Amino acid sequence: MRAIKFLLFGIAALIVLAAAALGAAMAVVDGQFVKTRLEAAMKAKNRTLKIEGVPQVKLFPVAGLALGKTSLSEPGGDKPFLSFDSAEVAVPAGHGRVGFVAASSVAAVAAQVLTSPGHEGATYVLTGPEALRFKDVAARISAVFARQVDYTDQPAERAREQMLANGVSAWQTDGNLELFDWIRQGGADTVTAAVREVTGADPSPVQDWLEDSRADFEVPPLDLPRSFF
């Protein structure tokens, strides 16, 4: 059996790209629809929720909505219970760059390695064609899905608090923070030619991968599960 080694970098880049994919899936949910559902949910509880503007989707792993000025009434009346000007959830990755690699590119390398000789003991650092910040990925998702998707840096401790509050295990929370600290420190800022060297084809850029996978991410609002909100 061939000893095939794929550096942790390639795996981590896949995880982060999957995170961006989740952000894309959320991005196609219309902000006005989200606003309407939230307001209706509060009305059913005999409270009034008012959100100015249209909510914007934020990126994983601490995924959520960016809201404009928002107010919520006391139960059974119009007396304000709380009010705030804005709210957002961000990713603790700083402005570190990642050589995001598409799953299809990794699969192509794996297929070639498993079906051809000469790869015994080899180590391949798999990346996409460019190292991008999460801000750059957010811009590409916005362009592909015609939805505003933002990225904002966030302190690690705040991210920890939110992940734990959202039910993420302490073990997984620590792992997420370690991964994003690695990105923040520049550990993932690498681009290699390994995909082309092994397969003879260039790796897929993030935007092309999003375009090709768009149908997989599109979720008609009316088909959302009841538990979505």
C-alpha contacts under 8 A as a table, 3 or more apart, distances in Angstrom:
res1	aa1	res2	aa2	distance
2	R	119	H	7.52
2	R	120	E	5.27
2	R	121	G	7.19
3	A	120	E	5.55
3	A	121	G	5.09
3	A	122	A	7.61
4	I	113	V	7.98
4	I	119	H	7.19
4	I	120	E	6.40
4	I	121	G	5.81
4	I	122	A	6.20
4	I	123	T	7.00
5	K	121	G	6.88
5	K	122	A	6.27
5	K	123	T	4.96
5	K	124	Y	6.98
6	F	10	G	6.72
6	F	11	I	7.66
6	F	123	T	5.61
6	F	124	Y	5.43
6	F	125	V	6.53
6	F	126	L	7.80
7	L	10	G	5.76
7	L	11	I	7.12
7	L	123	T	6.52
7	L	124	Y	6.39
7	L	125	V	5.57
7	L	126	L	7.85
8	L	11	I	5.12
8	L	12	A	6.08
9	F	12	A	5.11
9	F	13	A	6.03
9	F	125	V	6.63
9	F	126	L	7.44
9	F	188	A	6.84
10	G	13	A	5.15
10	G	14	L	6.29
10	G	101	V	7.38
10	G	125	V	5.88
10	G	126	L	4.96
10	G	127	T	6.42
11	I	14	L	5.10
11	I	15	I	6.38
12	A	15	I	5.00
12	A	16	V	6.26
12	A	179	L	7.59
13	A	16	V	5.12
13	A	17	L	6.09
13	A	98	V	6.75
13	A	99	G	6.67
13	A	100	F	5.28
13	A	101	V	6.16
13	A	127	T	7.36
13	A	188	A	7.56
14	L	17	L	5.05
14	L	18	A	6.10
14	L	100	F	6.85
14	L	101	V	6.10
14	L	102	A	6.93
14	L	103	A	6.73
15	I	18	A	5.06
15	I	19	A	6.30
16	V	19	A	4.88
16	V	20	A	6.35
16	V	100	F	7.35
17	L	20	A	4.93
17	L	21	A	6.14
17	L	100	F	5.91
17	L	101	V	7.01
17	L	102	A	7.19
18	A	21	A	4.82
18	A	22	L	6.28
19	A	22	L	5.12
19	A	23	G	6.42
19	A	59	L	7.69
19	A	60	F	5.51
19	A	61	P	6.46
20	A	23	G	4.91
20	A	24	A	6.26
20	A	59	L	6.75
20	A	60	F	6.63
20	A	137	V	7.32
20	A	138	A	7.95
21	A	24	A	4.89
21	A	25	A	6.24
21	A	210	L	7.86
21	A	217	F	7.87
22	L	25	A	4.98
22	L	26	M	6.31
22	L	59	L	7.75
22	L	60	F	6.66
23	G	26	M	5.13
23	G	27	A	6.02
23	G	57	V	7.69
23	G	58	K	6.87
23	G	59	L	4.79
23	G	60	F	5.65
23	G	63	A	7.45
24	A	27	A	4.84
24	A	28	V	6.67
24	A	141	I	6.02
24	A	145	F	7.58
24	A	217	F	6.74
25	A	28	V	5.84
25	A	29	V	7.58
25	A	217	F	4.58
25	A	218	E	6.37
25	A	219	V	7.34
26	M	29	V	5.64
26	M	57	V	6.71
27	A	30	D	7.50
27	A	57	V	5.66
27	A	58	K	7.91
27	A	141	I	7.82
27	A	142	S	7.82
27	A	145	F	7.15
27	A	147	R	6.03
27	A	148	Q	7.42
27	A	149	V	6.48
28	V	145	F	6.29
28	V	147	R	6.58
28	V	217	F	7.43
28	V	218	E	5.88
28	V	219	V	6.77
29	V	33	F	7.44
29	V	34	V	7.33
29	V	218	E	7.94
29	V	219	V	6.80
29	V	220	P	7.54
29	V	221	P	6.27
30	D	33	F	5.27
30	D	34	V	6.43
30	D	147	R	7.84
30	D	221	P	7.32
31	G	34	V	5.04
31	G	35	K	6.19
31	G	54	V	5.49
31	G	55	P	5.03
31	G	56	Q	6.15
31	G	57	V	7.62
32	Q	35	K	4.98
32	Q	36	T	6.15
32	Q	54	V	5.63
32	Q	55	P	7.03
33	F	36	T	5.11
33	F	37	R	6.21
33	F	221	P	7.30
34	V	37	R	5.19
34	V	38	L	6.18
34	V	55	P	7.37
35	K	38	L	5.22
35	K	39	E	6.19
35	K	51	I	7.16
35	K	54	V	6.91
35	K	55	P	6.65
36	T	39	E	5.24
36	T	40	A	6.05
37	R	40	A	5.06
37	R	41	A	6.04
37	R	229	F	7.65
38	L	41	A	5.12
38	L	42	M	6.42
38	L	49	L	7.66
38	L	229	F	7.30
39	E	42	M	5.28
39	E	43	K	6.17
39	E	48	T	7.05
39	E	49	L	5.24
39	E	50	K	6.93
40	A	43	K	4.94
40	A	44	A	6.23
41	A	44	A	5.23
41	A	45	K	6.74
42	M	45	K	5.04
42	M	46	N	6.49
42	M	47	R	5.20
42	M	48	T	6.10
42	M	49	L	6.16
43	K	46	N	4.89
43	K	47	R	5.03
43	K	48	T	5.70
43	K	49	L	7.39
44	A	47	R	7.32
45	K	75	P	7.30
46	N	75	P	5.58
46	N	76	G	5.27
46	N	77	G	7.71
47	R	72	L	6.99
47	R	73	S	5.50
47	R	74	E	6.20
47	R	75	P	4.93
47	R	76	G	6.07
47	R	77	G	6.84
47	R	78	D	7.68
48	T	71	S	7.99
48	T	72	L	5.66
48	T	73	S	5.15
48	T	74	E	7.84
48	T	77	G	7.87
48	T	78	D	6.88
49	L	70	T	7.32
49	L	71	S	5.78
49	L	72	L	4.54
49	L	73	S	6.59
50	K	70	T	5.53
50	K	71	S	5.28
50	K	72	L	6.55
51	I	54	V	7.69
51	I	67	L	7.09
51	I	68	G	6.28
51	I	69	K	5.93
51	I	70	T	4.51
51	I	71	S	6.75
52	E	67	L	7.71
52	E	68	G	5.25
52	E	69	K	5.31
52	E	70	T	6.38
53	G	67	L	7.74
53	G	68	G	5.93
53	G	69	K	7.94
54	V	67	L	7.29
54	V	68	G	7.38
55	P	65	L	6.08
55	P	66	A	5.58
55	P	67	L	4.93
55	P	68	G	6.95
56	Q	65	L	5.49
56	Q	66	A	5.00
56	Q	67	L	6.76
56	Q	148	Q	6.15
56	Q	149	V	6.38
56	Q	150	D	7.55
57	V	63	A	7.78
57	V	64	G	6.19
57	V	65	L	4.79
57	V	66	A	6.30
57	V	148	Q	7.03
57	V	149	V	5.40
57	V	150	D	6.98
58	K	63	A	5.59
58	K	64	G	5.42
58	K	65	L	5.64
58	K	66	A	6.73
58	K	88	E	7.58
58	K	89	V	6.48
58	K	90	A	6.78
58	K	149	V	5.84
58	K	150	D	5.56
58	K	151	Y	6.40
59	L	62	V	6.94
59	L	63	A	5.21
59	L	64	G	7.32
59	L	90	A	6.91
59	L	91	V	6.88
59	L	138	A	7.60
59	L	149	V	7.33
59	L	150	D	7.05
59	L	151	Y	6.37
60	F	63	A	4.39
60	F	64	G	7.93
60	F	91	V	6.83
61	P	91	V	6.58
62	V	89	V	6.37
62	V	90	A	6.40
62	V	91	V	6.24
62	V	159	A	7.00
62	V	162	Q	7.14
62	V	163	M	6.46
63	A	89	V	6.44
63	A	90	A	7.38
64	G	88	E	7.32
64	G	89	V	5.81
65	L	87	A	7.62
65	L	88	E	6.11
65	L	89	V	6.73
66	A	86	S	7.13
66	A	87	A	5.37
66	A	88	E	4.30
66	A	89	V	6.84
67	L	70	T	7.03
67	L	86	S	5.42
67	L	87	A	5.30
67	L	88	E	6.73
68	G	85	D	6.04
68	G	86	S	4.85
68	G	87	A	7.10
69	K	83	S	7.51
69	K	84	F	5.76
69	K	85	D	3.94
69	K	86	S	5.35
70	T	83	S	5.65
70	T	84	F	5.49
70	T	85	D	6.20
70	T	86	S	7.08
71	S	80	P	6.96
71	S	81	F	7.58
71	S	82	L	5.74
71	S	83	S	4.17
71	S	84	F	6.52
72	L	80	P	5.99
72	L	81	F	5.58
72	L	82	L	5.46
72	L	83	S	6.44
73	S	77	G	6.58
73	S	78	D	5.23
73	S	79	K	5.35
73	S	80	P	4.31
73	S	81	F	4.78
73	S	82	L	6.98
74	E	77	G	5.76
74	E	78	D	6.42
74	E	79	K	5.50
74	E	80	P	5.84
74	E	81	F	4.89
80	P	83	S	7.17
84	F	87	A	7.61
89	V	152	T	7.74
89	V	154	Q	7.98
90	A	151	Y	6.26
90	A	152	T	4.96
90	A	153	D	5.72
90	A	154	Q	5.39
90	A	159	A	7.79
91	V	94	G	7.69
91	V	151	Y	7.00
91	V	152	T	6.39
91	V	153	D	5.55
91	V	154	Q	5.61
91	V	159	A	7.30
92	P	153	D	5.45
92	P	154	Q	4.61
92	P	155	P	5.93
92	P	156	A	5.55
92	P	159	A	6.54
92	P	177	L	7.46
92	P	180	F	6.21
92	P	181	D	7.51
92	P	184	R	7.92
93	A	96	G	6.25
93	A	134	F	7.68
93	A	153	D	6.39
93	A	154	Q	7.53
93	A	180	F	4.81
93	A	181	D	6.33
93	A	183	I	6.03
93	A	184	R	4.97
94	G	153	D	5.12
94	G	154	Q	7.27
94	G	183	I	7.81
94	G	184	R	5.07
95	H	133	R	5.73
95	H	134	F	7.14
95	H	135	K	7.69
95	H	153	D	7.49
95	H	184	R	6.24
96	G	132	L	7.92
96	G	133	R	5.72
96	G	134	F	7.76
96	G	183	I	5.15
96	G	184	R	4.38
96	G	185	Q	6.51
96	G	186	G	5.37
96	G	188	A	7.56
96	G	189	D	7.01
97	R	131	A	5.30
97	R	132	L	4.72
97	R	133	R	4.39
97	R	134	F	7.28
97	R	183	I	6.55
97	R	184	R	7.64
97	R	186	G	6.49
97	R	188	A	6.20
97	R	189	D	4.84
98	V	130	E	7.99
98	V	131	A	4.75
98	V	132	L	5.28
98	V	133	R	6.47
98	V	183	I	6.88
98	V	188	A	4.75
98	V	189	D	5.02
98	V	190	T	6.80
99	G	127	T	4.91
99	G	128	G	5.25
99	G	129	P	7.08
99	G	130	E	5.60
99	G	131	A	4.05
99	G	132	L	6.39
99	G	188	A	6.49
99	G	189	D	6.19
99	G	190	T	5.62
99	G	191	V	5.57
100	F	127	T	5.82
100	F	128	G	5.14
100	F	130	E	7.42
100	F	131	A	6.68
100	F	132	L	7.24
100	F	206	V	7.05
101	V	105	S	6.77
101	V	106	V	7.25
101	V	126	L	6.81
101	V	127	T	4.71
101	V	128	G	4.23
101	V	129	P	7.97
101	V	203	P	7.22
101	V	204	S	7.34
101	V	205	P	7.77
101	V	206	V	7.59
102	A	105	S	5.31
102	A	106	V	6.62
102	A	128	G	6.89
102	A	203	P	7.38
102	A	204	S	6.22
102	A	205	P	7.61
102	A	206	V	7.05
102	A	209	W	6.72
103	A	106	V	5.10
103	A	107	A	6.10
104	S	107	A	5.01
104	S	108	A	6.15
104	S	204	S	7.93
105	S	108	A	5.09
105	S	109	V	6.36
105	S	195	V	6.82
105	S	203	P	5.64
105	S	204	S	6.67
106	V	109	V	5.18
106	V	110	A	6.18
106	V	126	L	7.13
106	V	195	V	7.68
107	A	110	A	5.04
107	A	111	A	6.09
108	A	111	A	5.17
108	A	112	Q	6.28
108	A	199	T	6.72
109	V	112	Q	5.17
109	V	113	V	6.11
109	V	195	V	6.32
109	V	198	V	6.17
109	V	199	T	6.02
110	A	113	V	5.12
110	A	114	L	6.06
111	A	114	L	5.27
111	A	115	T	6.15
112	Q	115	T	5.32
112	Q	116	S	5.89
112	Q	198	V	6.94
112	Q	199	T	6.53
113	V	116	S	5.70
113	V	117	P	7.36
113	V	119	H	6.09
113	V	198	V	7.66
116	S	119	H	7.65
117	P	120	E	7.60
119	H	122	A	5.26
124	Y	194	A	6.17
125	V	192	T	6.83
125	V	194	A	6.38
126	L	192	T	6.69
126	L	193	A	7.86
126	L	194	A	5.81
126	L	195	V	6.21
127	T	130	E	7.82
127	T	190	T	7.33
127	T	191	V	5.64
127	T	192	T	5.94
127	T	193	A	7.76
127	T	194	A	7.53
127	T	195	V	7.38
127	T	203	P	7.60
128	G	131	A	7.41
128	G	191	V	6.70
128	G	192	T	7.67
128	G	203	P	5.35
128	G	204	S	6.41
128	G	205	P	6.20
128	G	206	V	7.73
129	P	191	V	6.44
129	P	192	T	7.61
129	P	193	A	7.97
129	P	202	D	7.52
129	P	203	P	6.07
129	P	204	S	7.16
129	P	205	P	6.09
130	E	191	V	6.01
130	E	205	P	7.54
131	A	189	D	5.81
131	A	190	T	6.33
131	A	191	V	6.26
132	L	135	K	7.86
132	L	136	D	5.81
132	L	137	V	6.69
133	R	136	D	5.11
133	R	137	V	6.52
134	F	137	V	4.94
134	F	138	A	6.07
134	F	151	Y	6.49
135	K	138	A	5.10
135	K	139	A	6.34
135	K	150	D	7.09
135	K	151	Y	5.30
135	K	152	T	7.62
136	D	139	A	5.11
136	D	140	R	6.41
137	V	140	R	5.10
137	V	141	I	6.21
137	V	206	V	7.53
138	A	141	I	5.11
138	A	142	S	6.14
138	A	149	V	5.54
138	A	150	D	5.76
138	A	151	Y	6.27
139	A	142	S	5.03
139	A	143	A	6.23
139	A	149	V	6.94
139	A	150	D	7.48
140	R	143	A	5.02
140	R	144	V	6.17
140	R	206	V	7.70
140	R	207	Q	5.88
141	I	144	V	5.20
141	I	145	F	5.97
141	I	146	A	7.88
141	I	147	R	7.73
141	I	149	V	6.86
141	I	207	Q	7.38
141	I	210	L	7.30
142	S	145	F	5.48
142	S	146	A	5.31
142	S	147	R	4.97
142	S	148	Q	5.15
142	S	149	V	5.43
143	A	146	A	5.36
143	A	147	R	7.34
144	V	207	Q	7.19
144	V	210	L	6.93
144	V	211	E	6.34
144	V	214	R	7.96
145	F	214	R	7.68
154	Q	158	R	6.96
154	Q	159	A	6.71
155	P	158	R	5.39
155	P	159	A	6.38
156	A	159	A	4.99
156	A	160	R	6.14
156	A	177	L	6.83
157	E	160	R	4.95
157	E	161	E	6.26
158	R	161	E	5.14
158	R	162	Q	6.32
159	A	162	Q	5.19
159	A	163	M	6.09
160	R	163	M	5.24
160	R	164	L	6.13
160	R	173	T	6.43
160	R	174	D	7.89
160	R	177	L	7.53
161	E	164	L	5.38
161	E	165	A	6.05
162	Q	165	A	4.97
162	Q	166	N	6.06
163	M	166	N	5.05
163	M	167	G	6.52
163	M	168	V	5.33
163	M	173	T	6.45
164	L	167	G	5.25
164	L	168	V	5.06
164	L	169	S	6.46
164	L	170	A	6.71
164	L	173	T	7.03
165	A	168	V	7.37
168	V	172	Q	6.46
168	V	173	T	6.20
169	S	172	Q	5.24
169	S	173	T	6.00
170	A	173	T	4.97
170	A	174	D	6.14
171	W	174	D	5.31
171	W	175	G	6.32
172	Q	175	G	4.94
172	Q	176	N	6.09
173	T	176	N	5.12
173	T	177	L	6.22
174	D	177	L	5.15
174	D	178	E	6.11
175	G	178	E	5.11
175	G	179	L	6.18
176	N	179	L	5.15
176	N	180	F	6.24
177	L	180	F	5.17
177	L	181	D	5.93
178	E	181	D	5.09
178	E	182	W	6.14
179	L	182	W	5.15
179	L	183	I	6.43
180	F	183	I	4.87
180	F	184	R	5.98
181	D	184	R	4.82
181	D	185	Q	6.08
182	W	185	Q	5.24
182	W	186	G	6.51
182	W	187	G	5.19
182	W	188	A	7.01
183	I	186	G	5.21
183	I	187	G	5.33
183	I	188	A	5.33
183	I	189	D	7.48
184	R	187	G	7.42
186	G	189	D	5.22
187	G	190	T	7.74
192	T	195	V	7.77
193	A	196	R	5.55
193	A	197	E	6.10
194	A	197	E	4.97
194	A	198	V	6.11
195	V	198	V	5.43
195	V	199	T	5.91
195	V	200	G	7.40
195	V	201	A	6.96
195	V	202	D	6.50
195	V	203	P	5.97
196	R	199	T	5.25
196	R	200	G	4.57
196	R	201	A	4.76
196	R	202	D	5.01
196	R	203	P	6.84
197	E	200	G	5.72
197	E	201	A	7.89
204	S	208	D	6.28
204	S	209	W	6.17
205	P	208	D	5.36
205	P	209	W	6.28
206	V	209	W	5.08
206	V	210	L	6.15
207	Q	210	L	5.07
207	Q	211	E	6.15
208	D	211	E	5.01
208	D	212	D	6.11
209	W	212	D	5.16
209	W	213	S	6.06
210	L	213	S	5.06
210	L	214	R	5.66
211	E	214	R	5.20
212	D	215	A	7.74
213	S	216	D	5.40
213	S	217	F	6.81
214	R	217	F	5.32
214	R	218	E	6.32
215	A	218	E	5.30
219	V	223	D	7.14
219	V	224	L	7.28
220	P	223	D	5.52
220	P	224	L	7.04
221	P	224	L	5.49
224	L	228	F	6.54
225	P	228	F	5.54
226	R	229	F	6.98
